[in-house]
Amino acid sequence: MRERSDRRVLLLELGVGEMTPGIITLPFWSMTAKLPDAHLLSVNISGGSAPLQLGSKAGAIQADLGALLS
């Protein structure tokens, strides 16, 4: 990520559950906050929400990932 810190980045959080937030969720939130042109999009069937502290840099879609990709 350091080599691309001057470019736009879209982090996709696809079907990530809440059991292990330290593996994907928290690092993605941190990268989105630190990189000026980074954005986060979360897609989850349980309707996860975008973290408020990221403001317009984050969004969430409640959907069945299997149906969405088919």
Backbone as CSV, one residue per row, in Angstrom:
resi,resn,N_x,N_y,N_z,CA_x,CA_y,CA_z,C_x,C_y,C_z
1,MET,0.815,-1.192,0.000,0.000,0.000,0.000,0.861,1.261,0.000
2,ARG,2.046,1.193,0.550,2.888,2.384,0.593,3.244,2.877,-0.800
3,GLU,3.458,1.956,-1.735,3.825,2.341,-3.093,2.684,3.039,-3.812
4,ARG,1.464,2.785,-3.410,0.289,3.323,-4.087,-0.447,4.366,-3.253
5,SER,0.184,4.952,-2.273,-0.509,5.879,-1.383,-0.943,7.164,-2.079
6,ASP,-0.444,7.413,-3.294,-0.833,8.618,-4.025,-1.960,8.353,-5.016
7,ARG,-2.546,7.167,-4.977,-3.598,6.788,-5.922,-4.904,6.503,-5.202
8,ARG,-5.969,6.448,-5.977,-7.269,6.076,-5.418,-7.280,4.595,-5.084
9,VAL,-7.907,4.268,-3.956,-7.986,2.878,-3.502,-9.421,2.607,-3.066
10,LEU,-9.979,1.491,-3.529,-11.283,1.044,-3.066,-11.087,-0.278,-2.347
11,LEU,-11.371,-0.291,-1.059,-11.279,-1.508,-0.266,-12.661,-2.147,-0.227
12,LEU,-12.754,-3.390,-0.681,-14.021,-4.113,-0.703,-14.047,-5.130,0.426
13,GLU,-15.020,-4.997,1.279,-15.211,-5.921,2.396,-16.417,-6.776,2.025
14,LEU,-16.165,-7.969,1.529,-17.229,-8.802,0.971,-17.564,-9.967,1.897
15,GLY,-18.738,-9.919,2.500,-19.217,-11.013,3.333,-18.427,-11.240,4.603
16,VAL,-17.826,-10.214,5.144,-17.018,-10.345,6.355,-17.927,-10.341,7.571
17,GLY,-17.753,-11.329,8.432,-18.559,-11.413,9.647,-17.949,-10.617,10.787
18,GLU,-18.592,-10.686,11.932,-18.148,-9.918,13.092,-17.314,-10.736,14.073
19,MET,-17.019,-11.980,13.752,-16.302,-12.845,14.685,-14.815,-12.495,14.802
20,THR,-14.211,-12.017,13.744,-12.773,-11.722,13.761,-12.494,-10.353,13.146
21,PRO,-12.903,-9.277,13.801,-12.740,-7.944,13.215,-11.283,-7.523,13.026
22,GLY,-10.373,-8.090,13.781,-8.971,-7.694,13.687,-8.275,-8.167,12.429
23,ILE,-8.875,-9.116,11.707,-8.230,-9.662,10.518,-8.504,-8.816,9.282
24,ILE,-9.741,-8.396,9.072,-10.084,-7.626,7.873,-10.690,-6.270,8.224
25,THR,-11.723,-6.265,9.034,-12.498,-5.045,9.277,-11.662,-3.898,9.837
26,LEU,-11.006,-4.088,10.943,-10.257,-2.991,11.570,-9.083,-2.507,10.712
27,PRO,-8.303,-3.411,10.095,-7.245,-2.914,9.201,-7.795,-2.123,8.009
28,PHE,-8.929,-2.553,7.447,-9.533,-1.818,6.332,-9.993,-0.438,6.792
29,TRP,-10.596,-0.342,7.974,-11.021,0.957,8.507,-9.819,1.861,8.690
30,SER,-8.742,1.301,9.221,-7.531,2.080,9.468,-6.922,2.597,8.161
31,MET,-6.816,1.718,7.154,-6.260,2.141,5.861,-7.130,3.205,5.211
32,THR,-8.449,3.045,5.313,-9.359,4.025,4.725,-9.182,5.383,5.388
33,ALA,-9.012,5.389,6.689,-8.829,6.646,7.419,-7.493,7.303,7.086
34,LYS,-6.443,6.507,6.927,-5.098,7.054,6.733,-4.816,7.517,5.309
35,LEU,-5.335,6.806,4.320,-5.041,7.149,2.930,-6.046,8.185,2.430
36,PRO,-5.574,9.303,1.914,-6.473,10.397,1.546,-7.491,10.047,0.458
37,ASP,-7.132,9.196,-0.481,-8.048,8.853,-1.570,-8.549,7.417,-1.482
38,ALA,-8.640,6.891,-0.268,-9.148,5.531,-0.065,-10.622,5.576,0.317
39,HIS,-11.368,4.579,-0.158,-12.778,4.432,0.182,-13.041,2.969,0.514
40,LEU,-14.044,2.742,1.338,-14.400,1.400,1.789,-15.846,1.111,1.416
41,LEU,-16.077,-0.068,0.843,-17.434,-0.522,0.563,-17.597,-1.906,1.172
42,SER,-18.581,-2.034,2.043,-18.858,-3.290,2.725,-20.152,-3.882,2.180
43,VAL,-20.100,-5.167,1.789,-21.289,-5.877,1.322,-21.486,-7.071,2.241
44,ASN,-22.654,-7.126,2.900,-22.902,-8.189,3.860,-24.395,-8.474,3.942
45,ILE,-24.741,-9.733,4.062,-26.153,-10.119,4.135,-26.802,-9.654,5.437
46,SER,-26.010,-9.528,6.497,-26.576,-9.140,7.793,-26.747,-7.630,7.929
47,GLY,-26.387,-6.889,6.920,-26.631,-5.449,6.938,-25.674,-4.661,7.786
48,GLY,-24.404,-4.994,7.734,-23.416,-4.210,8.457,-23.458,-2.757,8.026
49,SER,-23.026,-1.894,8.881,-23.059,-0.473,8.547,-21.645,0.061,8.391
50,ALA,-21.534,1.139,7.672,-20.244,1.790,7.488,-19.897,2.546,8.767
51,PRO,-18.632,2.543,9.160,-18.245,3.267,10.369,-18.456,4.771,10.212
52,LEU,-19.136,5.365,11.154,-19.467,6.789,11.079,-18.232,7.677,11.018
53,GLN,-17.144,7.272,11.683,-15.950,8.109,11.720,-15.291,8.253,10.343
54,LEU,-15.648,7.381,9.385,-15.085,7.490,8.037,-15.921,8.398,7.140
55,GLY,-17.079,8.787,7.602,-17.928,9.715,6.856,-18.236,9.230,5.453
56,SER,-18.047,10.101,4.478,-18.381,9.778,3.089,-17.361,8.852,2.433
57,LYS,-16.313,8.482,3.150,-15.304,7.575,2.599,-15.725,6.116,2.706
58,ALA,-16.880,5.841,3.343,-17.309,4.458,3.542,-18.789,4.305,3.228
59,GLY,-19.129,3.130,2.727,-20.520,2.822,2.443,-20.785,1.356,2.711
60,ALA,-22.061,1.008,2.847,-22.437,-0.375,3.121,-23.646,-0.751,2.278
61,ILE,-23.637,-1.989,1.815,-24.751,-2.539,1.054,-25.202,-3.809,1.753
62,GLN,-26.499,-3.893,2.062,-27.040,-5.121,2.635,-27.543,-5.972,1.481
63,ALA,-26.854,-7.086,1.230,-27.229,-7.956,0.118,-26.605,-9.330,0.307
64,ASP,-27.219,-10.314,-0.319,-26.659,-11.661,-0.371,-25.556,-11.632,-1.422
65,LEU,-24.335,-11.824,-1.007,-23.191,-11.721,-1.908,-23.285,-12.717,-3.058
66,GLY,-23.762,-13.927,-2.785,-23.916,-14.927,-3.837,-24.880,-14.472,-4.918
67,ALA,-26.003,-13.912,-4.509,-26.993,-13.416,-5.470,-26.474,-12.179,-6.200
68,LEU,-25.764,-11.344,-5.490,-25.236,-10.114,-6.075,-24.221,-10.407,-7.179
69,LEU,-23.413,-11.438,-6.988,-22.363,-11.762,-7.952,-22.820,-12.697,-9.067
70,SER,-24.016,-13.264,-8.943,-24.462,-14.211,-9.982,-25.142,-13.509,-11.135
